[in-house]
Amino acid sequence: MDINLNLNVPAIEKLIDYSASGIGSVAGSMLAPWKASRDGKARIESTKADI
């Protein structure tokens, strides 16, 4: 027995989209200093390798 149930509820899809974008914006701002630090360290190591 194969049951394929496809529910398309626009309101739930919008809620999921808004929730994901909100979480992404909060997490992005919290991770920005960490990412900047990692990028800076990578540039320093790259410069050392070039020298």
PDB file of N, CA, C and O in Angstrom:
ATOM      1  N   MET A   1       0.844  -1.170   0.000  1.00  0.00           N
ATOM      2  CA  MET A   1       0.000   0.000   0.000  1.00  0.00           C
ATOM      3  C   MET A   1       0.892   1.237   0.000  1.00  0.00           C
ATOM      4  O   MET A   1       1.702   1.420   0.909  1.00  0.00           O
ATOM      5  N   ASP A   2       0.748   2.076  -1.003  1.00  0.00           N
ATOM      6  CA  ASP A   2       1.544   3.293  -1.145  1.00  0.00           C
ATOM      7  C   ASP A   2       0.615   4.493  -1.051  1.00  0.00           C
ATOM      8  O   ASP A   2      -0.267   4.680  -1.889  1.00  0.00           O
ATOM      9  N   ILE A   3       0.825   5.302  -0.019  1.00  0.00           N
ATOM     10  CA  ILE A   3      -0.011   6.489   0.168  1.00  0.00           C
ATOM     11  C   ILE A   3       0.876   7.708  -0.002  1.00  0.00           C
ATOM     12  O   ILE A   3       1.839   7.901   0.739  1.00  0.00           O
ATOM     13  N   ASN A   4       0.545   8.513  -0.968  1.00  0.00           N
ATOM     14  CA  ASN A   4       1.283   9.740  -1.222  1.00  0.00           C
ATOM     15  C   ASN A   4       0.355  10.909  -0.924  1.00  0.00           C
ATOM     16  O   ASN A   4      -0.592  11.171  -1.665  1.00  0.00           O
ATOM     17  N   LEU A   5       0.635  11.596   0.153  1.00  0.00           N
ATOM     18  CA  LEU A   5      -0.205  12.699   0.588  1.00  0.00           C
ATOM     19  C   LEU A   5       0.539  14.009   0.373  1.00  0.00           C
ATOM     20  O   LEU A   5       1.592  14.235   0.970  1.00  0.00           O
ATOM     21  N   ASN A   6       0.006  14.854  -0.460  1.00  0.00           N
ATOM     22  CA  ASN A   6       0.650  16.123  -0.771  1.00  0.00           C
ATOM     23  C   ASN A   6      -0.236  17.249  -0.259  1.00  0.00           C
ATOM     24  O   ASN A   6      -1.274  17.558  -0.843  1.00  0.00           O
ATOM     25  N   LEU A   7       0.188  17.851   0.831  1.00  0.00           N
ATOM     26  CA  LEU A   7      -0.561  18.976   1.387  1.00  0.00           C
ATOM     27  C   LEU A   7       0.153  20.270   1.051  1.00  0.00           C
ATOM     28  O   LEU A   7       1.349  20.418   1.301  1.00  0.00           O
ATOM     29  N   ASN A   8      -0.573  21.181   0.498  1.00  0.00           N
ATOM     30  CA  ASN A   8      -0.004  22.472   0.132  1.00  0.00           C
ATOM     31  C   ASN A   8      -0.812  23.546   0.858  1.00  0.00           C
ATOM     32  O   ASN A   8      -1.891  23.935   0.412  1.00  0.00           O
ATOM     33  N   VAL A   9      -0.278  24.015   1.977  1.00  0.00           N
ATOM     34  CA  VAL A   9      -0.972  25.028   2.769  1.00  0.00           C
ATOM     35  C   VAL A   9      -0.115  26.287   2.733  1.00  0.00           C
ATOM     36  O   VAL A   9       0.920  26.352   3.397  1.00  0.00           O
ATOM     37  N   PRO A  10      -0.540  27.293   1.960  1.00  0.00           N
ATOM     38  CA  PRO A  10       0.271  28.509   1.802  1.00  0.00           C
ATOM     39  C   PRO A  10       0.597  29.215   3.120  1.00  0.00           C
ATOM     40  O   PRO A  10       1.698  29.743   3.276  1.00  0.00           O
ATOM     41  N   ALA A  11      -0.335  29.233   4.064  1.00  0.00           N
ATOM     42  CA  ALA A  11      -0.085  29.933   5.325  1.00  0.00           C
ATOM     43  C   ALA A  11       1.058  29.270   6.100  1.00  0.00           C
ATOM     44  O   ALA A  11       1.901  29.959   6.675  1.00  0.00           O
ATOM     45  N   ILE A  12       1.087  27.941   6.114  1.00  0.00           N
ATOM     46  CA  ILE A  12       2.150  27.222   6.823  1.00  0.00           C
ATOM     47  C   ILE A  12       3.485  27.420   6.111  1.00  0.00           C
ATOM     48  O   ILE A  12       4.521  27.583   6.755  1.00  0.00           O
ATOM     49  N   GLU A  13       3.454  27.405   4.783  1.00  0.00           N
ATOM     50  CA  GLU A  13       4.692  27.637   4.020  1.00  0.00           C
ATOM     51  C   GLU A  13       5.251  29.027   4.310  1.00  0.00           C
ATOM     52  O   GLU A  13       6.461  29.182   4.473  1.00  0.00           O
ATOM     53  N   LYS A  14       4.388  30.035   4.374  1.00  0.00           N
ATOM     54  CA  LYS A  14       4.829  31.405   4.683  1.00  0.00           C
ATOM     55  C   LYS A  14       5.408  31.478   6.095  1.00  0.00           C
ATOM     56  O   LYS A  14       6.426  32.135   6.315  1.00  0.00           O
ATOM     57  N   LEU A  15       4.765  30.808   7.049  1.00  0.00           N
ATOM     58  CA  LEU A  15       5.249  30.806   8.423  1.00  0.00           C
ATOM     59  C   LEU A  15       6.642  30.192   8.498  1.00  0.00           C
ATOM     60  O   LEU A  15       7.512  30.713   9.195  1.00  0.00           O
ATOM     61  N   ILE A  16       6.859  29.104   7.796  1.00  0.00           N
ATOM     62  CA  ILE A  16       8.166  28.452   7.771  1.00  0.00           C
ATOM     63  C   ILE A  16       9.200  29.369   7.126  1.00  0.00           C
ATOM     64  O   ILE A  16      10.320  29.485   7.623  1.00  0.00           O
ATOM     65  N   ASP A  17       8.836  30.018   6.026  1.00  0.00           N
ATOM     66  CA  ASP A  17       9.758  30.947   5.356  1.00  0.00           C
ATOM     67  C   ASP A  17      10.153  32.101   6.272  1.00  0.00           C
ATOM     68  O   ASP A  17      11.334  32.432   6.380  1.00  0.00           O
ATOM     69  N   TYR A  18       9.168  32.717   6.934  1.00  0.00           N
ATOM     70  CA  TYR A  18       9.456  33.840   7.829  1.00  0.00           C
ATOM     71  C   TYR A  18      10.303  33.395   9.017  1.00  0.00           C
ATOM     72  O   TYR A  18      11.216  34.108   9.435  1.00  0.00           O
ATOM     73  N   SER A  19      10.001  32.222   9.559  1.00  0.00           N
ATOM     74  CA  SER A  19      10.773  31.708  10.698  1.00  0.00           C
ATOM     75  C   SER A  19      12.217  31.461  10.291  1.00  0.00           C
ATOM     76  O   SER A  19      13.138  31.823  11.024  1.00  0.00           O
ATOM     77  N   ALA A  20      12.422  30.850   9.131  1.00  0.00           N
ATOM     78  CA  ALA A  20      13.776  30.560   8.663  1.00  0.00           C
ATOM     79  C   ALA A  20      14.559  31.841   8.410  1.00  0.00           C
ATOM     80  O   ALA A  20      15.739  31.921   8.753  1.00  0.00           O
ATOM     81  N   SER A  21      13.921  32.842   7.816  1.00  0.00           N
ATOM     82  CA  SER A  21      14.637  34.095   7.550  1.00  0.00           C
ATOM     83  C   SER A  21      14.957  34.828   8.850  1.00  0.00           C
ATOM     84  O   SER A  21      16.011  35.454   8.960  1.00  0.00           O
ATOM     85  N   GLY A  22      14.066  34.759   9.830  1.00  0.00           N
ATOM     86  CA  GLY A  22      14.327  35.397  11.126  1.00  0.00           C
ATOM     87  C   GLY A  22      15.475  34.728  11.854  1.00  0.00           C
ATOM     88  O   GLY A  22      16.341  35.403  12.410  1.00  0.00           O
ATOM     89  N   ILE A  23      15.487  33.405  11.853  1.00  0.00           N
ATOM     90  CA  ILE A  23      16.572  32.667  12.500  1.00  0.00           C
ATOM     91  C   ILE A  23      17.882  32.954  11.787  1.00  0.00           C
ATOM     92  O   ILE A  23      18.914  33.135  12.433  1.00  0.00           O
ATOM     93  N   GLY A  24      17.850  32.998  10.458  1.00  0.00           N
ATOM     94  CA  GLY A  24      19.062  33.278   9.687  1.00  0.00           C
ATOM     95  C   GLY A  24      19.622  34.654   9.966  1.00  0.00           C
ATOM     96  O   GLY A  24      20.838  34.825  10.056  1.00  0.00           O
ATOM     97  N   SER A  25      18.751  35.637  10.104  1.00  0.00           N
ATOM     98  CA  SER A  25      19.243  36.994  10.358  1.00  0.00           C
ATOM     99  C   SER A  25      19.842  37.116  11.758  1.00  0.00           C
ATOM    100  O   SER A  25      20.845  37.805  11.943  1.00  0.00           O
ATOM    101  N   VAL A  26      19.245  36.464  12.732  1.00  0.00           N
ATOM    102  CA  VAL A  26      19.783  36.511  14.099  1.00  0.00           C
ATOM    103  C   VAL A  26      21.100  35.749  14.166  1.00  0.00           C
ATOM    104  O   VAL A  26      22.080  36.247  14.719  1.00  0.00           O
ATOM    105  N   ALA A  27      21.125  34.554  13.610  1.00  0.00           N
ATOM    106  CA  ALA A  27      22.347  33.745  13.649  1.00  0.00           C
ATOM    107  C   ALA A  27      23.456  34.412  12.847  1.00  0.00           C
ATOM    108  O   ALA A  27      24.621  34.366  13.241  1.00  0.00           O
ATOM    109  N   GLY A  28      23.104  35.025  11.733  1.00  0.00           N
ATOM    110  CA  GLY A  28      24.107  35.690  10.907  1.00  0.00           C
ATOM    111  C   GLY A  28      24.793  36.825  11.647  1.00  0.00           C
ATOM    112  O   GLY A  28      26.012  36.979  11.565  1.00  0.00           O
ATOM    113  N   SER A  29      24.016  37.619  12.367  1.00  0.00           N
ATOM    114  CA  SER A  29      24.611  38.733  13.098  1.00  0.00           C
ATOM    115  C   SER A  29      25.439  38.244  14.286  1.00  0.00           C
ATOM    116  O   SER A  29      26.412  38.894  14.670  1.00  0.00           O
ATOM    117  N   MET A  30      25.067  37.116  14.866  1.00  0.00           N
ATOM    118  CA  MET A  30      25.842  36.575  15.987  1.00  0.00           C
ATOM    119  C   MET A  30      27.137  35.933  15.504  1.00  0.00           C
ATOM    120  O   MET A  30      28.132  35.933  16.228  1.00  0.00           O
ATOM    121  N   LEU A  31      27.139  35.390  14.296  1.00  0.00           N
ATOM    122  CA  LEU A  31      28.318  34.710  13.768  1.00  0.00           C
ATOM    123  C   LEU A  31      29.253  35.637  12.998  1.00  0.00           C
ATOM    124  O   LEU A  31      30.365  35.235  12.656  1.00  0.00           O
ATOM    125  N   ALA A  32      28.831  36.860  12.720  1.00  0.00           N
ATOM    126  CA  ALA A  32      29.645  37.785  11.929  1.00  0.00           C
ATOM    127  C   ALA A  32      31.019  38.054  12.539  1.00  0.00           C
ATOM    128  O   ALA A  32      32.007  38.005  11.806  1.00  0.00           O
ATOM    129  N   PRO A  33      31.138  38.333  13.831  1.00  0.00           N
ATOM    130  CA  PRO A  33      32.481  38.566  14.396  1.00  0.00           C
ATOM    131  C   PRO A  33      33.377  37.329  14.293  1.00  0.00           C
ATOM    132  O   PRO A  33      34.571  37.449  14.015  1.00  0.00           O
ATOM    133  N   TRP A  34      32.813  36.160  14.512  1.00  0.00           N
ATOM    134  CA  TRP A  34      33.590  34.922  14.409  1.00  0.00           C
ATOM    135  C   TRP A  34      34.088  34.736  12.975  1.00  0.00           C
ATOM    136  O   TRP A  34      35.250  34.391  12.762  1.00  0.00           O
ATOM    137  N   LYS A  35      33.212  34.966  11.994  1.00  0.00           N
ATOM    138  CA  LYS A  35      33.595  34.797  10.593  1.00  0.00           C
ATOM    139  C   LYS A  35      34.667  35.812  10.202  1.00  0.00           C
ATOM    140  O   LYS A  35      35.605  35.472   9.482  1.00  0.00           O
ATOM    141  N   ALA A  36      34.539  37.041  10.665  1.00  0.00           N
ATOM    142  CA  ALA A  36      35.530  38.068  10.356  1.00  0.00           C
ATOM    143  C   ALA A  36      36.890  37.692  10.945  1.00  0.00           C
ATOM    144  O   ALA A  36      37.924  37.887  10.306  1.00  0.00           O
ATOM    145  N   SER A  37      36.884  37.157  12.157  1.00  0.00           N
ATOM    146  CA  SER A  37      38.132  36.731  12.777  1.00  0.00           C
ATOM    147  C   SER A  37      38.783  35.608  11.988  1.00  0.00           C
ATOM    148  O   SER A  37      39.994  35.619  11.764  1.00  0.00           O
ATOM    149  N   ARG A  38      37.986  34.645  11.570  1.00  0.00           N
ATOM    150  CA  ARG A  38      38.514  33.514  10.796  1.00  0.00           C
ATOM    151  C   ARG A  38      39.059  33.990   9.441  1.00  0.00           C
ATOM    152  O   ARG A  38      40.103  33.517   8.993  1.00  0.00           O
ATOM    153  N   ASP A  39      38.354  34.921   8.795  1.00  0.00           N
ATOM    154  CA  ASP A  39      38.827  35.453   7.516  1.00  0.00           C
ATOM    155  C   ASP A  39      40.152  36.198   7.698  1.00  0.00           C
ATOM    156  O   ASP A  39      41.057  36.077   6.873  1.00  0.00           O
ATOM    157  N   GLY A  40      40.258  36.968   8.783  1.00  0.00           N
ATOM    158  CA  GLY A  40      41.505  37.694   9.054  1.00  0.00           C
ATOM    159  C   GLY A  40      42.666  36.744   9.287  1.00  0.00           C
ATOM    160  O   GLY A  40      43.761  36.964   8.769  1.00  0.00           O
ATOM    161  N   LYS A  41      42.440  35.690  10.059  1.00  0.00           N
ATOM    162  CA  LYS A  41      43.493  34.712  10.310  1.00  0.00           C
ATOM    163  C   LYS A  41      43.911  34.005   9.025  1.00  0.00           C
ATOM    164  O   LYS A  41      45.091  33.720   8.822  1.00  0.00           O
ATOM    165  N   ALA A  42      42.941  33.724   8.161  1.00  0.00           N
ATOM    166  CA  ALA A  42      43.252  33.080   6.886  1.00  0.00           C
ATOM    167  C   ALA A  42      44.096  33.994   6.004  1.00  0.00           C
ATOM    168  O   ALA A  42      45.010  33.530   5.323  1.00  0.00           O
ATOM    169  N   ARG A  43      43.794  35.292   6.012  1.00  0.00           N
ATOM    170  CA  ARG A  43      44.581  36.244   5.227  1.00  0.00           C
ATOM    171  C   ARG A  43      46.004  36.344   5.748  1.00  0.00           C
ATOM    172  O   ARG A  43      46.953  36.416   4.967  1.00  0.00           O
ATOM    173  N   ILE A  44      46.155  36.347   7.076  1.00  0.00           N
ATOM    174  CA  ILE A  44      47.498  36.408   7.671  1.00  0.00           C
ATOM    175  C   ILE A  44      48.307  35.179   7.271  1.00  0.00           C
ATOM    176  O   ILE A  44      49.469  35.301   6.882  1.00  0.00           O
ATOM    177  N   GLU A  45      47.704  34.003   7.362  1.00  0.00           N
ATOM    178  CA  GLU A  45      48.402  32.769   6.994  1.00  0.00           C
ATOM    179  C   GLU A  45      48.756  32.773   5.506  1.00  0.00           C
ATOM    180  O   GLU A  45      49.835  32.318   5.124  1.00  0.00           O
ATOM    181  N   SER A  46      47.870  33.274   4.683  1.00  0.00           N
ATOM    182  CA  SER A  46      48.135  33.346   3.238  1.00  0.00           C
ATOM    183  C   SER A  46      49.299  34.291   2.953  1.00  0.00           C
ATOM    184  O   SER A  46      50.154  33.999   2.117  1.00  0.00           O
ATOM    185  N   THR A  47      49.328  35.425   3.654  1.00  0.00           N
ATOM    186  CA  THR A  47      50.415  36.392   3.479  1.00  0.00           C
ATOM    187  C   THR A  47      51.753  35.789   3.936  1.00  0.00           C
ATOM    188  O   THR A  47      52.777  35.967   3.276  1.00  0.00           O
ATOM    189  N   LYS A  48      51.734  35.085   5.052  1.00  0.00           N
ATOM    190  CA  LYS A  48      52.948  34.427   5.547  1.00  0.00           C
ATOM    191  C   LYS A  48      53.461  33.406   4.518  1.00  0.00           C
ATOM    192  O   LYS A  48      54.665  33.291   4.290  1.00  0.00           O
ATOM    193  N   ALA A  49      52.548  32.687   3.916  1.00  0.00           N
ATOM    194  CA  ALA A  49      52.934  31.680   2.926  1.00  0.00           C
ATOM    195  C   ALA A  49      53.535  32.337   1.681  1.00  0.00           C
ATOM    196  O   ALA A  49      54.454  31.791   1.071  1.00  0.00           O
ATOM    197  N   ASP A  50      53.014  33.508   1.307  1.00  0.00           N
ATOM    198  CA  ASP A  50      53.524  34.223   0.137  1.00  0.00           C
ATOM    199  C   ASP A  50      54.945  34.775   0.382  1.00  0.00           C
ATOM    200  O   ASP A  50      55.760  34.870  -0.535  1.00  0.00           O
ATOM    201  N   ILE A  51      55.206  35.129   1.633  1.00  0.00           N
ATOM    202  CA  ILE A  51      56.521  35.698   1.978  1.00  0.00           C
ATOM    203  C   ILE A  51      57.505  34.568   2.008  1.00  0.00           C
ATOM    204  O   ILE A  51      58.687  34.785   2.274  1.00  0.00           O
TER     205      ILE A  51
END
